[in-house]
Amino acid sequence: MDYVSALVPPVVMAVAFTALIVTMVKSQGGANKAKEDAAVDAALAARAEAEGPASARETS
């Protein structure tokens, strides 16, 4: 019975990891992809604007 207790944790972790990967793959794309992309683009643009132009960062 020691082999069962030795194999249970790796098997549980493998199943959980597989479920995580499947969930990640299924959530990619779909109907909300354009909305998610727009939100990321807006966040990146806001961050770039807050940091200022590149020339101002290089001289400081």
TIMI-2910 file (N, C-alpha, C, CB; in pm, 1 decimal, decimal comma, always signed):
<rs>
+----------+----------+----------+----------+----------+----------+----------+----------+----------+----------+----------+----------+------+
!      n_x !      n_y !      n_z !     ca_x !     ca_y !     ca_z !      c_x !      c_y !      c_z !     cb_x !     cb_y !     cb_z ! resn !
+----------+----------+----------+----------+----------+----------+----------+----------+----------+----------+----------+----------+------+
!    +80,6 !   -120,3 !     +0,0 !     +0,0 !     +0,0 !     +0,0 !    +84,6 !   +126,3 !     +0,0 !    -91,5 !     +0,1 !   +118,6 !  Met !
!   +213,4 !   +112,4 !    +27,3 !   +300,0 !   +230,8 !    +24,5 !   +308,2 !   +290,2 !   -115,4 !   +440,2 !   +195,4 !    +74,2 !  Asp !
!   +301,3 !   +205,0 !   -216,9 !   +309,9 !   +257,2 !   -354,0 !   +188,4 !   +342,8 !   -388,1 !   +322,4 !   +141,9 !   -454,6 !  Tyr !
!    +72,5 !   +312,6 !   -331,6 !    -47,1 !   +392,6 !   -358,0 !    -30,6 !   +531,4 !   -297,4 !   -173,6 !   +323,3 !   -301,3 !  Val !
!    +14,4 !   +537,6 !   -173,1 !    +32,8 !   +667,7 !   -108,6 !   +146,0 !   +746,4 !   -173,8 !    +61,0 !   +649,6 !    +40,5 !  Ser !
!   +240,3 !   +678,6 !   -236,1 !   +348,1 !   +748,1 !   -306,5 !   +302,5 !   +801,6 !   -442,1 !   +467,1 !   +654,9 !   -325,3 !  Ala !
!   +206,8 !   +735,8 !   -504,4 !   +161,7 !   +776,6 !   -637,6 !    +46,9 !   +876,9 !   -636,2 !   +119,9 !   +656,0 !   -714,9 !  Leu !
!    -26,8 !   +886,0 !   -527,4 !   -143,9 !   +973,7 !   -524,6 !   -106,8 !  +1121,2 !   -544,3 !   -218,1 !   +956,6 !   -392,9 !  Val !
!    -11,3 !  +1177,5 !   -471,5 !    +17,9 !  +1320,8 !   -492,4 !    +59,5 !  +1356,5 !   -635,3 !   +127,0 !  +1363,8 !   -398,3 !  Pro !
!   +149,1 !  +1281,1 !   -700,3 !   +182,6 !  +1317,3 !   -838,8 !    +64,5 !  +1304,0 !   -934,3 !   +296,4 !  +1231,1 !   -888,1 !  Pro !
!    -19,0 !  +1205,9 !   -914,6 !   -135,1 !  +1188,0 !  -1001,5 !   -233,1 !  +1303,8 !   -982,1 !   -204,7 !  +1052,4 !   -972,9 !  Val !
!   -255,9 !  +1343,3 !   -858,2 !   -345,9 !  +1455,7 !   -831,1 !   -290,0 !  +1583,3 !   -893,5 !   -366,2 !  +1474,5 !   -678,3 !  Val !
!   -161,6 !  +1606,2 !   -880,6 !   -100,2 !  +1725,9 !   -939,1 !   -107,6 !  +1721,8 !  -1091,5 !    +46,3 !  +1739,2 !   -893,6 !  Met !
!    -88,1 !  +1605,7 !  -1151,1 !    -96,3 !  +1594,1 !  -1296,5 !   -237,5 !  +1622,6 !  -1345,6 !    -52,1 !  +1454,9 !  -1341,5 !  Ala !
!   -337,2 !  +1574,1 !  -1276,7 !   -475,9 !  +1599,0 !  -1315,0 !   -508,1 !  +1747,3 !  -1300,1 !   -572,6 !  +1513,8 !  -1229,7 !  Val !
!   -464,6 !  +1808,4 !  -1189,6 !   -490,7 !  +1950,9 !  -1167,9 !   -420,9 !  +2036,0 !  -1273,5 !   -444,8 !  +1993,1 !  -1027,4 !  Ala !
!   -297,8 !  +2001,6 !  -1307,5 !   -223,8 !  +2076,2 !  -1408,8 !   -291,0 !  +2063,6 !  -1545,2 !    -78,6 !  +2027,1 !  -1416,3 !  Phe !
!   -335,5 !  +1944,7 !  -1578,2 !   -405,3 !  +1923,4 !  -1705,2 !   -534,3 !  +2004,2 !  -1710,3 !   -435,7 !  +1774,4 !  -1725,6 !  Thr !
!   -608,2 !  +2006,7 !  -1600,2 !   -731,8 !  +2084,7 !  -1595,7 !   -701,2 !  +2233,5 !  -1610,8 !   -807,8 !  +2058,6 !  -1463,8 !  Ala !
!   -593,3 !  +2280,4 !  -1550,1 !   -554,4 !  +2420,8 !  -1562,5 !   -522,1 !  +2455,6 !  -1707,4 !   -433,8 !  +2451,2 !  -1472,7 !  Leu !
!   -444,8 !  +2372,2 !  -1773,6 !   -407,3 !  +2397,5 !  -1912,7 !   -530,4 !  +2394,5 !  -2002,9 !   -303,8 !  +2294,0 !  -1960,4 !  Ile !
!   -619,3 !  +2299,1 !  -1982,3 !   -740,7 !  +2290,9 !  -2063,5 !   -825,0 !  +2415,7 !  -2044,7 !   -822,2 !  +2165,4 !  -2027,5 !  Val !
!   -837,9 !  +2462,6 !  -1921,1 !   -915,1 !  +2583,8 !  -1894,8 !   -852,3 !  +2704,5 !  -1962,5 !   -926,7 !  +2608,3 !  -1744,5 !  Thr !
!   -720,7 !  +2714,8 !  -1958,0 !   -651,8 !  +2827,2 !  -2022,1 !   -671,8 !  +2824,6 !  -2173,0 !   -502,0 !  +2824,5 !  -1989,0 !  Met !
!   -660,9 !  +2709,2 !  -2233,5 !   -675,9 !  +2698,1 !  -2378,4 !   -819,0 !  +2729,3 !  -2420,1 !   -636,1 !  +2557,8 !  -2426,2 !  Val !
!   -915,5 !  +2681,5 !  -2343,1 !  -1055,8 !  +2706,8 !  -2377,2 !  -1092,5 !  +2853,3 !  -2363,0 !  -1146,7 !  +2623,1 !  -2289,8 !  Lys !
!  -1026,7 !  +2925,0 !  -2272,7 !  -1064,1 !  +3065,0 !  -2250,0 !   -997,4 !  +3160,2 !  -2348,6 !  -1028,3 !  +3105,6 !  -2108,8 !  Ser !
!   -911,1 !  +3111,0 !  -2433,9 !   -846,2 !  +3196,7 !  -2532,5 !   -941,3 !  +3222,7 !  -2648,5 !   -714,9 !  +3132,8 !  -2583,0 !  Gln !
!   -941,2 !  +3346,0 !  -2697,5 !  -1024,6 !  +3379,3 !  -2812,3 !  -1170,3 !  +3389,7 !  -2774,1 !  -1007,5 !  +3276,4 !  -2921,5 !  Gly !
!  -1256,3 !  +3358,1 !  -2865,2 !  -1399,2 !  +3360,2 !  -2838,6 !  -1460,3 !  +3497,7 !  -2860,9 !  -1425,8 !  +3315,1 !  -2697,7 !  Gly !
!  -1581,2 !  +3513,8 !  -2809,5 !  -1658,2 !  +3635,0 !  -2833,0 !  -1597,8 !  +3756,4 !  -2764,2 !  -1799,9 !  +3615,7 !  -2786,3 !  Ala !
!  -1530,7 !  +3737,8 !  -2652,3 !  -1478,2 !  +3851,3 !  -2576,3 !  -1334,8 !  +3888,0 !  -2613,3 !  -1485,0 !  +3821,2 !  -2429,4 !  Asn !
!  -1277,4 !  +3822,0 !  -2712,3 !  -1137,2 !  +3847,0 !  -2746,5 !  -1112,8 !  +3992,2 !  -2785,3 !  -1094,0 !  +3755,9 !  -2859,9 !  Lys !
!  -1197,6 !  +4050,9 !  -2865,8 !  -1178,1 !  +4189,7 !  -2909,0 !  -1188,3 !  +4284,6 !  -2789,9 !  -1281,7 !  +4228,1 !  -3017,0 !  Ala !
!  -1282,4 !  +4258,6 !  -2699,8 !  -1299,5 !  +4344,2 !  -2582,5 !  -1177,4 !  +4333,2 !  -2490,2 !  -1428,8 !  +4306,1 !  -2506,0 !  Lys !
!  -1125,7 !  +4211,3 !  -2472,1 !  -1008,3 !  +4192,9 !  -2387,7 !   -886,6 !  +4260,2 !  -2450,5 !   -980,9 !  +4043,2 !  -2365,0 !  Glu !
!   -870,4 !  +4245,7 !  -2580,9 !   -758,5 !  +4309,2 !  -2649,3 !   -766,6 !  +4460,8 !  -2637,9 !   -755,1 !  +4267,5 !  -2796,1 !  Asp !
!   -885,4 !  +4516,0 !  -2650,5 !   -903,5 !  +4660,6 !  -2639,1 !   -870,1 !  +4708,4 !  -2498,5 !  -1047,1 !  +4699,8 !  -2675,5 !  Ala !
!   -906,3 !  +4631,1 !  -2398,3 !   -876,2 !  +4669,5 !  -2260,2 !   -725,7 !  +4668,9 !  -2235,8 !   -946,3 !  +4574,9 !  -2161,2 !  Ala !
!   -656,6 !  +4571,0 !  -2289,0 !   -511,3 !  +4564,7 !  -2272,9 !   -444,7 !  +4679,4 !  -2347,3 !   -456,7 !  +4429,9 !  -2323,0 !  Val !
!   -489,8 !  +4707,4 !  -2468,4 !   -433,6 !  +4818,5 !  -2545,3 !   -454,8 !  +4950,8 !  -2473,8 !   -495,9 !  +4824,0 !  -2684,7 !  Asp !
!   -572,1 !  +4970,2 !  -2414,3 !   -599,6 !  +5094,6 !  -2341,6 !   -510,1 !  +5106,4 !  -2218,8 !   -747,5 !  +5101,3 !  -2300,0 !  Ala !
!   -488,2 !  +4996,6 !  -2149,0 !   -402,6 !  +4998,8 !  -2030,7 !   -257,7 !  +5028,7 !  -2069,0 !   -411,2 !  +4865,0 !  -1955,8 !  Ala !
!   -211,6 !  +4970,3 !  -2177,8 !    -74,4 !  +4996,2 !  -2222,7 !    -58,8 !  +5140,8 !  -2268,9 !    -35,8 !  +4899,9 !  -2336,6 !  Leu !
!   -159,6 !  +5193,6 !  -2337,1 !   -153,6 !  +5332,5 !  -2382,1 !   -154,0 !  +5428,0 !  -2263,1 !   -271,2 !  +5363,7 !  -2475,8 !  Ala !
!   -234,5 !  +5398,7 !  -2161,7 !   -237,9 !  +5483,8 !  -2043,0 !   -104,7 !  +5479,7 !  -1969,3 !   -351,2 !  +5440,8 !  -1949,6 !  Ala !
!    -43,5 !  +5364,9 !  -1964,3 !    +86,2 !  +5352,7 !  -1897,2 !   +193,7 !  +5428,3 !  -1974,1 !   +125,9 !  +5204,8 !  -1882,3 !  Arg !
!   +192,8 !  +5415,4 !  -2106,6 !   +290,8 !  +5485,7 !  -2188,5 !   +273,4 !  +5636,8 !  -2176,4 !   +278,9 !  +5442,5 !  -2335,0 !  Ala !
!   +149,1 !  +5682,4 !  -2170,1 !   +123,2 !  +5825,5 !  -2156,4 !   +167,7 !  +5876,1 !  -2019,2 !    -25,9 !  +5855,1 !  -2178,1 !  Glu !
!   +148,8 !  +5796,6 !  -1916,8 !   +187,5 !  +5836,6 !  -1781,3 !   +339,3 !  +5844,4 !  -1767,4 !   +130,2 !  +5738,4 !  -1678,1 !  Ala !
!   +410,2 !  +5758,6 !  -1839,1 !   +556,8 !  +5759,1 !  -1831,2 !   +616,0 !  +5874,6 !  -1910,3 !   +613,5 !  +5626,6 !  -1882,4 !  Glu !
!   +543,5 !  +5929,8 !  -2001,0 !   +593,4 !  +6040,2 !  -2081,7 !   +665,0 !  +5991,3 !  -2205,3 !   +685,5 !  +6127,1 !  -2000,5 !  Gly !
!   +710,8 !  +6085,4 !  -2287,9 !   +780,5 !  +6046,0 !  -2411,0 !   +913,0 !  +5977,7 !  -2380,0 !   +804,5 !  +6168,2 !  -2500,4 !  Pro !
!   +959,8 !  +5900,9 !  -2475,6 !  +1083,6 !  +5824,9 !  -2457,2 !  +1203,1 !  +5917,0 !  -2441,8 !  +1106,0 !  +5730,3 !  -2574,3 !  Ala !
!  +1206,4 !  +6029,4 !  -2511,4 !  +1321,1 !  +6118,3 !  -2501,7 !  +1334,2 !  +6179,1 !  -2363,4 !  +1310,8 !  +6227,6 !  -2604,8 !  Ser !
!  +1223,6 !  +6204,0 !  -2295,9 !  +1228,6 !  +6259,8 !  -2160,1 !  +1283,0 !  +6156,7 !  -2061,8 !  +1088,6 !  +6307,1 !  -2115,5 !  Ala !
!  +1253,8 !  +6029,5 !  -2084,5 !  +1303,5 !  +5925,5 !  -1994,7 !  +1452,6 !  +5905,6 !  -2014,7 !  +1228,5 !  +5793,3 !  -2017,4 !  Arg !
!  +1501,3 !  +5917,3 !  -2137,1 !  +1641,9 !  +5889,9 !  -2164,1 !  +1732,9 !  +5999,3 !  -2108,4 !  +1664,2 !  +5875,3 !  -2313,7 !  Glu !
!  +1685,5 !  +6123,8 !  -2102,0 !  +1770,1 !  +6231,8 !  -2054,7 !  +1772,7 !  +6240,1 !  -1902,5 !  +1723,3 !  +6362,9 !  -2112,6 !  Thr !
!  +1676,8 !  +6181,6 !  -1834,4 !  +1669,9 !  +6191,0 !  -1687,5 !  +1760,2 !  +6091,0 !  -1622,1 !  +1528,0 !  +6170,6 !  -1638,4 !  Ser !
+----------+----------+----------+----------+----------+----------+----------+----------+----------+----------+----------+----------+------+
</rs>
